[in-house]
Amino acid sequence: GQQVMQIPQYQHVQEGEDFTTYCNSSTTLSNIQWYKQRPGGHPVFLIQLVKSGEVKKQKRLTFQFGEAKKNSSLHITATQTTDVGTYFCAGPEAGGGSNYKLTFGKGTLLTVNP
Amino acid sequence: DTGVSQNPRHKITKRGQNVTFRCDPISEHNRLYWYRQTLGQGPEFLTYFQNEAQLEKSRLLSDRFSAERPKGSFSTLEIQRTEQGDSAMYLCASRPIRDRVYGYTFGSGTRLTVV
């Protein structure tokens, strides 16, 4: 079945440093979604990318979707303590129908030292 | 509060007992999902409803698990004869009927501990 892999598993940075997490799917995706889960919380939807090569920005966060629609990345510029949490990518299989059942990666846990 | 509501927030049960969780999705969301999350892992798909119809169930889900969504509103997830391996966070999510809006809204989850 479909697998979604994320690296790194953990990342510790000093406040103000940049952070990047990478996501790779074993199959082509119709779209890719990113979620953030704070410690003790639940996943919160951040963004969706649909088009091949798409780039979207949300303030200090930049999301990219690969040309082959099998990989994606999230880059945070000048991290802040509020960025702490686990970042998950998730995607349905292309042609998987309208249910959009998502397969999640294991996530990247970001910790920020103030 | 117009978010996804899950009850209870925490449940501790003895092995072999049955448990039931409830999820109230956002009212205009016709698509409802159950996921399970263990420590250090991403959410894992369990089952999916569109309105009251259960359209997909994970092959990993044993027969001890059953879910319903009567009248297409709230949903319940029941686990019979619980085992220690069932200990996890059970997350409910909903999504609107509109196409091209793919993101899930998750509830706060029910944390199950089987002792």
Boltz contact constraints between the chains, C-beta under 6 A:
constraints:
  - contact:
      token1: [A, 31]
      token2: [B, 102]
      max_distance: 6.0
  - contact:
      token1: [A, 33]
      token2: [B, 103]
      max_distance: 6.0
  - contact:
      token1: [A, 42]
      token2: [B, 106]
      max_distance: 6.0
  - contact:
      token1: [A, 42]
      token2: [B, 108]
      max_distance: 6.0
  - contact:
      token1: [A, 42]
      token2: [B, 109]
      max_distance: 6.0
  - contact:
      token1: [A, 43]
      token2: [B, 106]
      max_distance: 6.0
  - contact:
      token1: [A, 45]
      token2: [B, 103]
      max_distance: 6.0
  - contact:
      token1: [A, 48]
      token2: [B, 102]
      max_distance: 6.0
  - contact:
      token1: [A, 48]
      token2: [B, 103]
      max_distance: 6.0
  - contact:
      token1: [A, 88]
      token2: [B, 42]
      max_distance: 6.0
  - contact:
      token1: [A, 99]
      token2: [B, 48]
      max_distance: 6.0
  - contact:
      token1: [A, 99]
      token2: [B, 55]
      max_distance: 6.0
  - contact:
      token1: [A, 99]
      token2: [B, 56]
      max_distance: 6.0
  - contact:
      token1: [A, 100]
      token2: [B, 102]
      max_distance: 6.0
  - contact:
      token1: [A, 101]
      token2: [B, 45]
      max_distance: 6.0
  - contact:
      token1: [A, 101]
      token2: [B, 48]
      max_distance: 6.0
  - contact:
      token1: [A, 104]
      token2: [B, 42]
      max_distance: 6.0
  - contact:
      token1: [A, 104]
      token2: [B, 43]
      max_distance: 6.0
  - contact:
      token1: [A, 105]
      token2: [B, 42]
      max_distance: 6.0
  - contact:
      token1: [A, 106]
      token2: [B, 41]
      max_distance: 6.0
  - contact:
      token1: [A, 106]
      token2: [B, 42]
      max_distance: 6.0
  - contact:
      token1: [A, 107]
      token2: [B, 42]
      max_distance: 6.0
